[in-house]
Amino acid sequence: MNYHFKKIFLLSILSFFASITLSAADSHVTECTITGGIFDKTQPIDNGYCASAPNTYEVIAYEMYLCTAEPSAPTTSSVMGLGNCFKNWESPSGARLSVEQNKTIDVPGIMSRPPNGTYTHGVMTIDNTFGITMAMQFDEAVTGQDGTSGIYCASVAGSGNYGSSNTRPSASSTCGSSAITPGKFVETLTSFDDTFNPNVTATNLNGTSASITGFLIDTNGYLAENDADVDKLTGSLSFSTPVNFTDSTTTLMMSFNVGEGMSLYNDGSNQLTFGSGPFQAIISTD
C-alpha cells in the first residue's frame, strides 16, 4: 500500500508554558475575554494574567514521539522513559516553525510511519526559546513596557528571559493611539516559577480533556537542576482522543490549537508583558 504521511506539523502535542508562573500542580489557563476583537484590559493588567491566540507563535523543534502509554518523567539522573514510544519525526539541527491559529504548515525533517496501534500520548522536544508576534486592541488604555500608552498594543522586536529569582522580560510591548505593526519578541524560559521549578502540568487544554506536562532538561536530557542548567524543553501530552494506526491508515493529519498560545500579564508595574502559553495539536488518521 502507498502510505502518504502528510507533513502537517506535530509541534503542539506539547503545549509549553513560558512567561506564566504555574505551580507543579495541575493548572488550567485563564482565557482572555475578547468582545468584537477587543481585549478586556482588566484581565492581564488588573487581574494579572490571561492567555489568547497570538498572530504567530514560533519555536525550534527537534523530535516527536507517539506513545501507547504515558512515558515516565525525566529525573536529575535519568532521561524520560520512552519504551512505549515511537519516534515519528525529527530534525537533529532543529526546525524553526512559525505556527498560526487555524492554519497548517509543512515542516522539514525526517518523518516515519508509526507501527499499527493505539497512541494515547505524545512527546516532543523543542528549544526553550519562544517567538511571539501580536498586535491587539484593548477596551481601555494600557501601558507598554517602553512607557507608551494607548488602546492599541503590540509585541516589540527583541528578546528577554523568564526564570527564577523573579526574572521577567522588561521590553516586550509598546502601546499607542493607533494600530501598531508588531515585532517578534523572543523569550528564553529557564524556570516555571520565581523559585526554580523545572516542570509543570496543565489540564483541560483549550477546553478539551487533553493535559500536558512540560520539563526543562539539560544537555543530557535529564531534568535541569537550576536556570543555568536548562538546554531544551520536553513534554508529554495526554491526547483528548487516542490516535489509531491500522493497515488501512494512509494519512496522518495534524492541526494546531494555539487559542491559548500567548500569555498577557502585568509585569508588576501595571505594564503589559507578552509571553508564550500552552498550545495543542489535534491528531487524526485516515
Secondary structure, DSSP 8 states (H G I E B T S, - for coil): ----------GGGS---TTS---SSEE---B--EETTEE-TIIIIISSEEEE--SEEEEEEEEEEEESS--B--BTTB--B-TTEEEEEEEEEEEEEEE-TT------SEE----SEEEEEEEEEEESEEEEE-EEEEEEEEEETTS-EEEEEEE-SEEEEEBTTTB--SS-EEEESS------EEEEE--SSSS---EEEE-SGGGSS-EEEEEEE-TTSSB-SSGGG--EEEEEEEEEEEEEE-TT---EEEEEE-TT-EEEEE-SSSEEEEEE---EEEEEE-
